Amino acid sequence: MPTGVFLLKPGGLPIEPLPGGAWVNRRLFQGGALRRIKEFGVNPVTVGVGRPSALSFNTLRELSPVASFYDAMDDFPEFYDGLSKASMARHEAAVAGIVDRIYVSSQALKAKLAYRKDAVVSLPNACDMSLLPPADKKKDGHVVIGYIGAIGAWFDWDLVIELARAVPKAEIHLVGPCFSPCRFALPGNVRLHGPCRLDEIGGYLQRFSVGLIPFKSTHLTASVDPIKYYEYRGMGLPILSTSFGDMTQRGISEGVFFIDHEKDLSAVVREALNWHPCLNEITEIRHKNDWNTRFASVHLFNEMTSMPTSRLSQGSFSG
Protein backbone atom coordinates (compact mmCIF):
# COMPACT_ATOMS: atom_id res chain seq x y z
CA MET A 1 0.00 0.00 0.00
CA PRO A 2 1.46 3.45 -0.96
CA THR A 3 2.53 5.73 1.88
CA GLY A 4 -0.33 7.89 3.11
CA VAL A 5 -3.06 5.65 1.68
CA PHE A 6 -5.40 3.94 4.14
CA LEU A 7 -7.66 1.13 3.00
CA LEU A 8 -10.96 0.85 4.85
CA LYS A 9 -13.38 -2.04 4.37
CA PRO A 10 -16.74 -0.60 5.41
CA GLY A 11 -18.69 -3.86 5.66
CA GLY A 12 -22.46 -3.56 5.48
CA LEU A 13 -24.95 -5.77 3.69
CA PRO A 14 -25.76 -5.94 -0.06
CA ILE A 15 -29.35 -4.79 0.56
CA GLU A 16 -29.34 -1.09 -0.35
CA PRO A 17 -31.69 -1.56 -3.35
CA LEU A 18 -34.36 -2.97 -1.01
CA PRO A 19 -36.70 -0.63 0.89
CA GLY A 20 -34.94 0.32 4.13
CA GLY A 21 -31.63 -1.22 3.00
CA ALA A 22 -29.72 2.08 3.08
CA TRP A 23 -31.13 2.79 6.58
CA VAL A 24 -29.89 -0.59 7.85
CA ASN A 25 -26.42 -0.07 6.38
CA ARG A 26 -26.19 3.43 7.84
CA ARG A 27 -26.65 1.89 11.28
CA LEU A 28 -23.98 -0.71 10.51
CA PHE A 29 -21.58 1.94 9.16
CA GLN A 30 -22.14 4.26 12.12
CA GLY A 31 -20.10 2.27 14.64
CA GLY A 32 -17.32 1.27 12.24
CA ALA A 33 -16.61 2.87 8.89
CA LEU A 34 -18.11 6.29 9.58
CA ARG A 35 -16.37 6.52 12.95
CA ARG A 36 -12.99 5.76 11.33
CA ILE A 37 -13.68 8.23 8.54
CA LYS A 38 -14.60 10.97 11.04
CA GLU A 39 -11.38 10.31 12.96
CA PHE A 40 -9.44 10.67 9.72
CA GLY A 41 -11.28 13.90 8.91
CA VAL A 42 -10.51 15.81 12.11
CA ASN A 43 -8.44 18.29 10.08
CA PRO A 44 -9.86 20.12 7.02
CA VAL A 45 -10.36 17.52 4.32
CA THR A 46 -11.41 17.27 0.69
CA VAL A 47 -13.77 14.41 -0.12
CA GLY A 48 -13.82 12.79 -3.54
CA VAL A 49 -16.50 10.28 -4.51
CA GLY A 50 -15.60 7.77 -7.22
CA ARG A 51 -18.79 5.73 -6.97
CA PRO A 52 -22.10 6.90 -5.48
CA SER A 53 -23.37 5.00 -2.44
CA ALA A 54 -25.12 5.52 0.87
CA LEU A 55 -21.70 5.52 2.58
CA SER A 56 -20.26 8.19 0.28
CA PHE A 57 -23.32 10.41 0.82
CA ASN A 58 -23.17 9.97 4.58
CA THR A 59 -19.43 10.73 4.54
CA LEU A 60 -20.08 14.01 2.76
CA ARG A 61 -22.69 14.97 5.37
CA GLU A 62 -20.69 13.87 8.41
CA LEU A 63 -17.32 15.43 7.51
CA SER A 64 -18.43 18.85 6.22
CA PRO A 65 -15.39 18.93 3.88
CA VAL A 66 -13.74 22.17 2.81
CA ALA A 67 -14.13 20.95 -0.78
CA SER A 68 -15.83 17.97 -2.37
CA PHE A 69 -16.22 16.43 -5.80
CA TYR A 70 -17.95 13.56 -7.57
CA ASP A 71 -15.88 11.94 -10.33
CA ALA A 72 -18.54 10.70 -12.79
CA MET A 73 -16.54 8.21 -14.83
CA ASP A 74 -19.55 6.25 -16.11
CA ASP A 75 -23.31 6.35 -16.08
CA PHE A 76 -23.34 4.14 -12.97
CA PRO A 77 -27.09 3.35 -12.83
CA GLU A 78 -26.80 1.77 -16.29
CA PHE A 79 -24.72 -1.07 -14.82
CA TYR A 80 -27.83 -2.29 -13.00
CA ASP A 81 -31.45 -3.31 -13.53
CA GLY A 82 -34.67 -3.02 -11.56
CA LEU A 83 -34.45 -1.99 -7.91
CA SER A 84 -30.65 -1.85 -8.04
CA LYS A 85 -30.74 0.62 -10.93
CA ALA A 86 -33.27 2.83 -9.14
CA SER A 87 -31.20 2.69 -5.93
CA MET A 88 -27.99 3.69 -7.70
CA ALA A 89 -29.82 6.55 -9.44
CA ARG A 90 -30.97 7.84 -6.02
CA HIS A 91 -27.46 7.58 -4.58
CA GLU A 92 -26.00 9.41 -7.58
CA ALA A 93 -28.58 12.21 -7.38
CA ALA A 94 -27.96 12.60 -3.64
CA VAL A 95 -24.17 12.81 -4.05
CA ALA A 96 -24.34 15.05 -7.13
CA GLY A 97 -26.70 17.37 -5.28
CA ILE A 98 -24.29 18.32 -2.47
CA VAL A 99 -20.73 18.19 -3.86
CA ASP A 100 -18.91 21.35 -4.95
CA ARG A 101 -17.75 19.97 -8.29
CA ILE A 102 -18.82 17.18 -10.62
CA TYR A 103 -16.16 15.98 -13.03
CA VAL A 104 -17.56 14.23 -16.08
CA SER A 105 -15.58 12.07 -18.49
CA SER A 106 -17.94 12.32 -21.50
CA GLN A 107 -20.33 14.69 -23.22
CA ALA A 108 -23.33 12.47 -22.42
CA LEU A 109 -22.55 12.63 -18.69
CA LYS A 110 -22.17 16.40 -18.96
CA ALA A 111 -25.64 16.64 -20.47
CA LYS A 112 -27.13 14.27 -17.88
CA LEU A 113 -25.78 16.25 -14.91
CA ALA A 114 -26.26 19.69 -16.45
CA TYR A 115 -28.89 20.53 -13.83
CA ARG A 116 -25.96 21.33 -11.49
CA LYS A 117 -24.94 24.01 -14.00
CA ASP A 118 -21.64 25.63 -12.94
CA ALA A 119 -20.66 22.64 -10.77
CA VAL A 120 -20.11 20.39 -13.80
CA VAL A 121 -16.61 20.34 -15.30
CA SER A 122 -15.51 18.26 -18.29
CA LEU A 123 -12.49 16.11 -17.47
CA PRO A 124 -11.90 13.61 -20.30
CA ASN A 125 -10.06 10.41 -19.57
CA ALA A 126 -6.31 10.03 -20.10
CA CYS A 127 -3.67 7.50 -19.06
CA ASP A 128 -0.34 7.32 -17.27
CA MET A 129 1.90 7.71 -20.31
CA SER A 130 5.00 6.93 -18.21
CA LEU A 131 3.87 3.29 -18.21
CA LEU A 132 4.00 3.07 -21.99
CA PRO A 133 7.12 1.77 -23.78
CA PRO A 134 8.60 3.51 -26.84
CA ALA A 135 6.15 3.62 -29.74
CA ASP A 136 8.17 1.44 -32.11
CA LYS A 137 6.26 0.38 -35.20
CA LYS A 138 6.07 -3.32 -36.07
CA LYS A 139 8.16 -4.05 -39.15
CA ASP A 140 7.73 -7.78 -39.72
CA GLY A 141 4.49 -7.43 -41.71
CA HIS A 142 2.56 -9.63 -39.28
CA VAL A 143 -0.73 -7.93 -38.39
CA VAL A 144 -1.97 -8.09 -34.80
CA ILE A 145 -5.28 -6.39 -33.98
CA GLY A 146 -5.31 -6.02 -30.21
CA TYR A 147 -7.73 -5.18 -27.42
CA ILE A 148 -6.82 -4.50 -23.76
CA GLY A 149 -9.55 -4.17 -21.15
CA ALA A 150 -12.45 -5.88 -19.48
CA ILE A 151 -14.77 -7.96 -21.64
CA GLY A 152 -18.35 -7.52 -20.41
CA ALA A 153 -21.90 -7.30 -21.70
CA TRP A 154 -20.90 -4.22 -23.72
CA PHE A 155 -18.34 -6.21 -25.79
CA ASP A 156 -19.53 -6.98 -29.34
CA TRP A 157 -18.49 -10.61 -29.88
CA ASP A 158 -20.44 -10.85 -33.15
CA LEU A 159 -18.44 -8.01 -34.63
CA VAL A 160 -15.13 -9.51 -33.44
CA ILE A 161 -16.01 -12.81 -35.16
CA GLU A 162 -16.99 -10.92 -38.31
CA LEU A 163 -13.70 -9.01 -38.21
CA ALA A 164 -11.67 -12.20 -37.69
CA ARG A 165 -13.29 -13.80 -40.74
CA ALA A 166 -12.78 -10.65 -42.85
CA VAL A 167 -9.00 -10.61 -42.17
CA PRO A 168 -8.05 -14.29 -41.69
CA LYS A 169 -4.31 -13.61 -42.03
CA ALA A 170 -4.35 -11.17 -39.10
CA GLU A 171 -4.43 -12.23 -35.46
CA ILE A 172 -6.89 -10.71 -33.00
CA HIS A 173 -5.53 -10.66 -29.44
CA LEU A 174 -7.97 -9.98 -26.59
CA VAL A 175 -6.27 -9.15 -23.29
CA GLY A 176 -8.24 -8.75 -20.07
CA PRO A 177 -10.72 -10.38 -17.70
CA CYS A 178 -13.72 -11.94 -19.47
CA PHE A 179 -17.03 -11.49 -17.63
CA SER A 180 -19.18 -12.18 -20.69
CA PRO A 181 -17.79 -15.13 -22.70
CA CYS A 182 -18.64 -15.59 -26.36
CA ARG A 183 -21.55 -17.98 -26.96
CA PHE A 184 -20.01 -19.32 -30.17
CA ALA A 185 -16.78 -21.00 -31.20
CA LEU A 186 -14.17 -18.37 -32.01
CA PRO A 187 -12.25 -18.34 -35.31
CA GLY A 188 -8.72 -19.75 -35.09
CA ASN A 189 -7.11 -16.31 -35.45
CA VAL A 190 -8.68 -14.98 -32.23
CA ARG A 191 -6.46 -15.33 -29.14
CA LEU A 192 -7.74 -14.90 -25.56
CA HIS A 193 -4.98 -13.91 -23.11
CA GLY A 194 -6.92 -13.32 -19.90
CA PRO A 195 -6.06 -10.60 -17.34
CA CYS A 196 -2.59 -9.06 -17.23
CA ARG A 197 -0.68 -6.97 -14.70
CA LEU A 198 -0.40 -3.22 -15.14
CA ASP A 199 3.30 -3.51 -15.93
CA GLU A 200 2.54 -6.00 -18.72
CA ILE A 201 0.23 -3.73 -20.72
CA GLY A 202 3.09 -2.00 -22.54
CA GLY A 203 4.48 -5.29 -23.80
CA TYR A 204 1.15 -6.24 -25.34
CA LEU A 205 0.71 -2.79 -26.88
CA GLN A 206 4.12 -3.03 -28.54
CA ARG A 207 3.02 -6.21 -30.31
CA PHE A 208 -0.16 -4.64 -31.66
CA SER A 209 -0.40 -3.28 -35.20
CA VAL A 210 -3.87 -1.84 -34.57
CA GLY A 211 -5.88 -1.10 -31.43
CA LEU A 212 -9.44 -2.45 -31.19
CA ILE A 213 -12.51 -1.06 -29.36
CA PRO A 214 -15.53 -3.26 -30.31
CA PHE A 215 -18.26 -1.95 -28.00
CA LYS A 216 -21.99 -2.19 -28.57
CA SER A 217 -23.99 1.03 -28.75
CA THR A 218 -26.11 1.00 -25.56
CA HIS A 219 -27.32 3.41 -22.86
CA LEU A 220 -24.22 2.43 -20.87
CA THR A 221 -21.63 2.96 -23.62
CA ALA A 222 -23.29 6.22 -24.69
CA SER A 223 -21.54 7.80 -21.68
CA VAL A 224 -18.10 6.28 -22.23
CA ASP A 225 -14.82 7.95 -23.14
CA PRO A 226 -12.60 4.83 -23.21
CA ILE A 227 -9.18 5.03 -21.57
CA LYS A 228 -7.87 2.47 -24.07
CA TYR A 229 -8.30 5.10 -26.80
CA TYR A 230 -5.60 7.16 -25.09
CA GLU A 231 -3.37 4.12 -24.53
CA TYR A 232 -3.58 3.19 -28.19
CA ARG A 233 -2.94 6.76 -29.32
CA GLY A 234 0.02 7.04 -26.95
CA MET A 235 1.55 4.09 -28.81
CA GLY A 236 0.88 5.65 -32.23
CA LEU A 237 -1.57 2.87 -33.13
CA PRO A 238 -4.44 3.26 -35.58
CA ILE A 239 -7.72 2.38 -33.88
CA LEU A 240 -10.60 0.21 -35.13
CA SER A 241 -13.72 1.24 -33.18
CA THR A 242 -17.46 1.08 -33.25
CA SER A 243 -19.49 4.30 -33.06
CA PHE A 244 -20.40 4.82 -29.41
CA GLY A 245 -20.08 7.46 -26.69
CA ASP A 246 -17.36 10.05 -27.22
CA MET A 247 -15.77 7.88 -29.92
CA THR A 248 -18.45 9.16 -32.34
CA GLN A 249 -16.75 12.58 -32.20
CA ARG A 250 -13.44 11.19 -33.45
CA GLY A 251 -12.25 10.23 -36.89
CA ILE A 252 -9.33 9.57 -39.19
CA SER A 253 -7.48 12.71 -38.03
CA GLU A 254 -7.26 11.01 -34.61
CA GLY A 255 -6.37 7.66 -36.14
CA VAL A 256 -9.90 6.25 -35.62
CA PHE A 257 -11.45 4.00 -38.26
CA PHE A 258 -15.04 2.87 -37.68
CA ILE A 259 -15.97 -0.80 -38.07
CA ASP A 260 -19.71 -0.91 -37.58
CA HIS A 261 -21.37 -3.95 -39.14
CA GLU A 262 -22.31 -2.43 -42.49
CA LYS A 263 -18.67 -1.59 -43.31
CA ASP A 264 -16.30 -3.55 -45.56
CA LEU A 265 -14.11 -4.62 -42.66
CA SER A 266 -11.13 -5.82 -44.69
CA ALA A 267 -11.02 -2.46 -46.50
CA VAL A 268 -11.21 -0.53 -43.20
CA VAL A 269 -8.33 -2.61 -41.78
CA ARG A 270 -6.18 -1.89 -44.85
CA GLU A 271 -6.93 1.82 -44.50
CA ALA A 272 -6.01 1.77 -40.82
CA LEU A 273 -2.71 -0.01 -41.49
CA ASN A 274 -1.75 2.79 -43.90
CA TRP A 275 -2.13 5.43 -41.18
CA HIS A 276 1.26 6.42 -39.74
CA PRO A 277 1.63 9.31 -37.26
CA CYS A 278 5.06 10.90 -36.99
CA LEU A 279 7.12 10.72 -33.79
CA ASN A 280 6.42 14.39 -32.96
CA GLU A 281 2.67 13.73 -33.09
CA ILE A 282 3.00 10.78 -30.71
CA THR A 283 5.12 12.84 -28.32
CA GLU A 284 2.52 15.62 -28.32
CA ILE A 285 -0.32 13.12 -27.78
CA ARG A 286 1.48 11.60 -24.80
CA HIS A 287 1.99 15.01 -23.21
CA LYS A 288 -1.57 16.28 -23.79
CA ASN A 289 -3.27 13.08 -22.65
CA ASP A 290 -1.21 12.21 -19.57
CA TRP A 291 -3.01 12.27 -16.22
CA ASN A 292 -0.61 14.91 -14.85
CA THR A 293 -1.50 17.27 -17.71
CA ARG A 294 -5.20 16.53 -17.32
CA PHE A 295 -5.27 17.20 -13.57
CA ALA A 296 -3.14 20.34 -13.87
CA SER A 297 -5.97 21.97 -15.83
CA VAL A 298 -8.52 21.55 -13.03
CA HIS A 299 -8.65 24.31 -10.39
CA LEU A 300 -10.01 22.28 -7.46
CA PHE A 301 -7.35 19.60 -7.93
CA ASN A 302 -4.65 22.25 -7.74
CA GLU A 303 -5.94 23.30 -4.31
CA MET A 304 -5.56 19.81 -2.85
CA THR A 305 -2.53 18.81 -0.84
CA SER A 306 -2.29 15.49 -2.66
CA MET A 307 -3.74 14.07 -5.84
CA PRO A 308 -4.05 10.47 -7.12
CA THR A 309 -2.40 9.52 -10.40
CA SER A 310 -5.60 8.13 -11.90
CA ARG A 311 -9.32 8.53 -11.49
CA LEU A 312 -10.91 7.27 -8.27
CA SER A 313 -11.78 4.03 -10.05
CA GLN A 314 -13.75 1.42 -8.12
CA GLY A 315 -15.40 -1.05 -10.46
CA SER A 316 -15.12 1.38 -13.38
CA PHE A 317 -16.15 0.24 -16.99
CA SER A 318 -13.87 2.71 -19.03
CA GLY A 319 -10.73 0.64 -17.82
C-alpha positions as CSV (number, residue, x, y, z in Angstrom):
1,M,0.0,0.0,0.0
2,P,1.5,3.4,-1.0
3,T,2.5,5.7,1.9
4,G,-0.3,7.9,3.1
5,V,-3.1,5.6,1.7
6,F,-5.4,3.9,4.1
7,L,-7.7,1.1,3.0
8,L,-11.0,0.9,4.8
9,K,-13.4,-2.0,4.4
10,P,-16.7,-0.6,5.4
11,G,-18.7,-3.9,5.7
12,G,-22.5,-3.6,5.5
13,L,-25.0,-5.8,3.7
14,P,-25.8,-5.9,-0.1
15,I,-29.3,-4.8,0.6
16,E,-29.3,-1.1,-0.4
17,P,-31.7,-1.6,-3.4
18,L,-34.4,-3.0,-1.0
19,P,-36.7,-0.6,0.9
20,G,-34.9,0.3,4.1
21,G,-31.6,-1.2,3.0
22,A,-29.7,2.1,3.1
23,W,-31.1,2.8,6.6
24,V,-29.9,-0.6,7.8
25,N,-26.4,-0.1,6.4
26,R,-26.2,3.4,7.8
27,R,-26.6,1.9,11.3
28,L,-24.0,-0.7,10.5
29,F,-21.6,1.9,9.2
30,Q,-22.1,4.3,12.1
31,G,-20.1,2.3,14.6
32,G,-17.3,1.3,12.2
33,A,-16.6,2.9,8.9
34,L,-18.1,6.3,9.6
35,R,-16.4,6.5,12.9
36,R,-13.0,5.8,11.3
37,I,-13.7,8.2,8.5
38,K,-14.6,11.0,11.0
39,E,-11.4,10.3,13.0
40,F,-9.4,10.7,9.7
41,G,-11.3,13.9,8.9
42,V,-10.5,15.8,12.1
43,N,-8.4,18.3,10.1
44,P,-9.9,20.1,7.0
45,V,-10.4,17.5,4.3
46,T,-11.4,17.3,0.7
47,V,-13.8,14.4,-0.1
48,G,-13.8,12.8,-3.5
49,V,-16.5,10.3,-4.5
50,G,-15.6,7.8,-7.2
51,R,-18.8,5.7,-7.0
52,P,-22.1,6.9,-5.5
53,S,-23.4,5.0,-2.4
54,A,-25.1,5.5,0.9
55,L,-21.7,5.5,2.6
56,S,-20.3,8.2,0.3
57,F,-23.3,10.4,0.8
58,N,-23.2,10.0,4.6
59,T,-19.4,10.7,4.5
60,L,-20.1,14.0,2.8
61,R,-22.7,15.0,5.4
62,E,-20.7,13.9,8.4
63,L,-17.3,15.4,7.5
64,S,-18.4,18.9,6.2
65,P,-15.4,18.9,3.9
66,V,-13.7,22.2,2.8
67,A,-14.1,20.9,-0.8
68,S,-15.8,18.0,-2.4
69,F,-16.2,16.4,-5.8
70,Y,-17.9,13.6,-7.6
71,D,-15.9,11.9,-10.3
72,A,-18.5,10.7,-12.8
73,M,-16.5,8.2,-14.8
74,D,-19.5,6.2,-16.1
75,D,-23.3,6.3,-16.1
76,F,-23.3,4.1,-13.0
77,P,-27.1,3.4,-12.8
78,E,-26.8,1.8,-16.3
79,F,-24.7,-1.1,-14.8
80,Y,-27.8,-2.3,-13.0
81,D,-31.5,-3.3,-13.5
82,G,-34.7,-3.0,-11.6
83,L,-34.4,-2.0,-7.9
84,S,-30.6,-1.8,-8.0
85,K,-30.7,0.6,-10.9
86,A,-33.3,2.8,-9.1
87,S,-31.2,2.7,-5.9
88,M,-28.0,3.7,-7.7
89,A,-29.8,6.6,-9.4
90,R,-31.0,7.8,-6.0
91,H,-27.5,7.6,-4.6
92,E,-26.0,9.4,-7.6
93,A,-28.6,12.2,-7.4
94,A,-28.0,12.6,-3.6
95,V,-24.2,12.8,-4.0
96,A,-24.3,15.0,-7.1
97,G,-26.7,17.4,-5.3
98,I,-24.3,18.3,-2.5
99,V,-20.7,18.2,-3.9
100,D,-18.9,21.4,-4.9
101,R,-17.7,20.0,-8.3
102,I,-18.8,17.2,-10.6
103,Y,-16.2,16.0,-13.0
104,V,-17.6,14.2,-16.1
105,S,-15.6,12.1,-18.5
106,S,-17.9,12.3,-21.5
107,Q,-20.3,14.7,-23.2
108,A,-23.3,12.5,-22.4
109,L,-22.6,12.6,-18.7
110,K,-22.2,16.4,-19.0
111,A,-25.6,16.6,-20.5
112,K,-27.1,14.3,-17.9
113,L,-25.8,16.2,-14.9
114,A,-26.3,19.7,-16.5
115,Y,-28.9,20.5,-13.8
116,R,-26.0,21.3,-11.5
117,K,-24.9,24.0,-14.0
118,D,-21.6,25.6,-12.9
119,A,-20.7,22.6,-10.8
120,V,-20.1,20.4,-13.8
121,V,-16.6,20.3,-15.3
122,S,-15.5,18.3,-18.3
123,L,-12.5,16.1,-17.5
124,P,-11.9,13.6,-20.3
125,N,-10.1,10.4,-19.6
126,A,-6.3,10.0,-20.1
127,C,-3.7,7.5,-19.1
128,D,-0.3,7.3,-17.3
129,M,1.9,7.7,-20.3
130,S,5.0,6.9,-18.2
131,L,3.9,3.3,-18.2
132,L,4.0,3.1,-22.0
133,P,7.1,1.8,-23.8
134,P,8.6,3.5,-26.8
135,A,6.2,3.6,-29.7
136,D,8.2,1.4,-32.1
137,K,6.3,0.4,-35.2
138,K,6.1,-3.3,-36.1
139,K,8.2,-4.0,-39.2
140,D,7.7,-7.8,-39.7
141,G,4.5,-7.4,-41.7
142,H,2.6,-9.6,-39.3
143,V,-0.7,-7.9,-38.4
144,V,-2.0,-8.1,-34.8
145,I,-5.3,-6.4,-34.0
146,G,-5.3,-6.0,-30.2
147,Y,-7.7,-5.2,-27.4
148,I,-6.8,-4.5,-23.8
149,G,-9.5,-4.2,-21.1
150,A,-12.5,-5.9,-19.5
151,I,-14.8,-8.0,-21.6
152,G,-18.3,-7.5,-20.4
153,A,-21.9,-7.3,-21.7
154,W,-20.9,-4.2,-23.7
155,F,-18.3,-6.2,-25.8
156,D,-19.5,-7.0,-29.3
157,W,-18.5,-10.6,-29.9
158,D,-20.4,-10.9,-33.2
159,L,-18.4,-8.0,-34.6
160,V,-15.1,-9.5,-33.4
161,I,-16.0,-12.8,-35.2
162,E,-17.0,-10.9,-38.3
163,L,-13.7,-9.0,-38.2
164,A,-11.7,-12.2,-37.7
165,R,-13.3,-13.8,-40.7
166,A,-12.8,-10.7,-42.8
167,V,-9.0,-10.6,-42.2
168,P,-8.1,-14.3,-41.7
169,K,-4.3,-13.6,-42.0
170,A,-4.4,-11.2,-39.1
171,E,-4.4,-12.2,-35.5
172,I,-6.9,-10.7,-33.0
173,H,-5.5,-10.7,-29.4
174,L,-8.0,-10.0,-26.6
175,V,-6.3,-9.1,-23.3
176,G,-8.2,-8.8,-20.1
177,P,-10.7,-10.4,-17.7
178,C,-13.7,-11.9,-19.5
179,F,-17.0,-11.5,-17.6
180,S,-19.2,-12.2,-20.7
181,P,-17.8,-15.1,-22.7
182,C,-18.6,-15.6,-26.4
183,R,-21.6,-18.0,-27.0
184,F,-20.0,-19.3,-30.2
185,A,-16.8,-21.0,-31.2
186,L,-14.2,-18.4,-32.0
187,P,-12.2,-18.3,-35.3
188,G,-8.7,-19.7,-35.1
189,N,-7.1,-16.3,-35.5
190,V,-8.7,-15.0,-32.2
191,R,-6.5,-15.3,-29.1
192,L,-7.7,-14.9,-25.6
193,H,-5.0,-13.9,-23.1
194,G,-6.9,-13.3,-19.9
195,P,-6.1,-10.6,-17.3
196,C,-2.6,-9.1,-17.2
197,R,-0.7,-7.0,-14.7
198,L,-0.4,-3.2,-15.1
199,D,3.3,-3.5,-15.9
200,E,2.5,-6.0,-18.7
201,I,0.2,-3.7,-20.7
202,G,3.1,-2.0,-22.5
203,G,4.5,-5.3,-23.8
204,Y,1.2,-6.2,-25.3
205,L,0.7,-2.8,-26.9
206,Q,4.1,-3.0,-28.5
207,R,3.0,-6.2,-30.3
208,F,-0.2,-4.6,-31.7
209,S,-0.4,-3.3,-35.2
210,V,-3.9,-1.8,-34.6
211,G,-5.9,-1.1,-31.4
212,L,-9.4,-2.4,-31.2
213,I,-12.5,-1.1,-29.4
214,P,-15.5,-3.3,-30.3
215,F,-18.3,-1.9,-28.0
216,K,-22.0,-2.2,-28.6
217,S,-24.0,1.0,-28.8
218,T,-26.1,1.0,-25.6
219,H,-27.3,3.4,-22.9
220,L,-24.2,2.4,-20.9
221,T,-21.6,3.0,-23.6
222,A,-23.3,6.2,-24.7
223,S,-21.5,7.8,-21.7
224,V,-18.1,6.3,-22.2
225,D,-14.8,7.9,-23.1
226,P,-12.6,4.8,-23.2
227,I,-9.2,5.0,-21.6
228,K,-7.9,2.5,-24.1
229,Y,-8.3,5.1,-26.8
230,Y,-5.6,7.2,-25.1
231,E,-3.4,4.1,-24.5
232,Y,-3.6,3.2,-28.2
233,R,-2.9,6.8,-29.3
234,G,0.0,7.0,-27.0
235,M,1.5,4.1,-28.8
236,G,0.9,5.6,-32.2
237,L,-1.6,2.9,-33.1
238,P,-4.4,3.3,-35.6
239,I,-7.7,2.4,-33.9
240,L,-10.6,0.2,-35.1
241,S,-13.7,1.2,-33.2
242,T,-17.5,1.1,-33.2
243,S,-19.5,4.3,-33.1
244,F,-20.4,4.8,-29.4
245,G,-20.1,7.5,-26.7
246,D,-17.4,10.0,-27.2
247,M,-15.8,7.9,-29.9
248,T,-18.5,9.2,-32.3
249,Q,-16.7,12.6,-32.2
250,R,-13.4,11.2,-33.5
251,G,-12.2,10.2,-36.9
252,I,-9.3,9.6,-39.2
253,S,-7.5,12.7,-38.0
254,E,-7.3,11.0,-34.6
255,G,-6.4,7.7,-36.1
256,V,-9.9,6.3,-35.6
257,F,-11.4,4.0,-38.3
258,F,-15.0,2.9,-37.7
259,I,-16.0,-0.8,-38.1
260,D,-19.7,-0.9,-37.6
261,H,-21.4,-4.0,-39.1
262,E,-22.3,-2.4,-42.5
263,K,-18.7,-1.6,-43.3
264,D,-16.3,-3.6,-45.6
265,L,-14.1,-4.6,-42.7
266,S,-11.1,-5.8,-44.7
267,A,-11.0,-2.5,-46.5
268,V,-11.2,-0.5,-43.2
269,V,-8.3,-2.6,-41.8
270,R,-6.2,-1.9,-44.9
271,E,-6.9,1.8,-44.5
272,A,-6.0,1.8,-40.8
273,L,-2.7,0.0,-41.5
274,N,-1.8,2.8,-43.9
275,W,-2.1,5.4,-41.2
276,H,1.3,6.4,-39.7
277,P,1.6,9.3,-37.3
278,C,5.1,10.9,-37.0
279,L,7.1,10.7,-33.8
280,N,6.4,14.4,-33.0
281,E,2.7,13.7,-33.1
282,I,3.0,10.8,-30.7
283,T,5.1,12.8,-28.3
284,E,2.5,15.6,-28.3
285,I,-0.3,13.1,-27.8
286,R,1.5,11.6,-24.8
287,H,2.0,15.0,-23.2
288,K,-1.6,16.3,-23.8
289,N,-3.3,13.1,-22.6
290,D,-1.2,12.2,-19.6
291,W,-3.0,12.3,-16.2
292,N,-0.6,14.9,-14.9
293,T,-1.5,17.3,-17.7
294,R,-5.2,16.5,-17.3
295,F,-5.3,17.2,-13.6
296,A,-3.1,20.3,-13.9
297,S,-6.0,22.0,-15.8
298,V,-8.5,21.6,-13.0
299,H,-8.7,24.3,-10.4
300,L,-10.0,22.3,-7.5
301,F,-7.4,19.6,-7.9
302,N,-4.6,22.3,-7.7
303,E,-5.9,23.3,-4.3
304,M,-5.6,19.8,-2.8
305,T,-2.5,18.8,-0.8
306,S,-2.3,15.5,-2.7
307,M,-3.7,14.1,-5.8
308,P,-4.1,10.5,-7.1
309,T,-2.4,9.5,-10.4
310,S,-5.6,8.1,-11.9
311,R,-9.3,8.5,-11.5
312,L,-10.9,7.3,-8.3
313,S,-11.8,4.0,-10.0
314,Q,-13.7,1.4,-8.1
315,G,-15.4,-1.0,-10.5
316,S,-15.1,1.4,-13.4
317,F,-16.2,0.2,-17.0
318,S,-13.9,2.7,-19.0
319,G,-10.7,0.6,-17.8
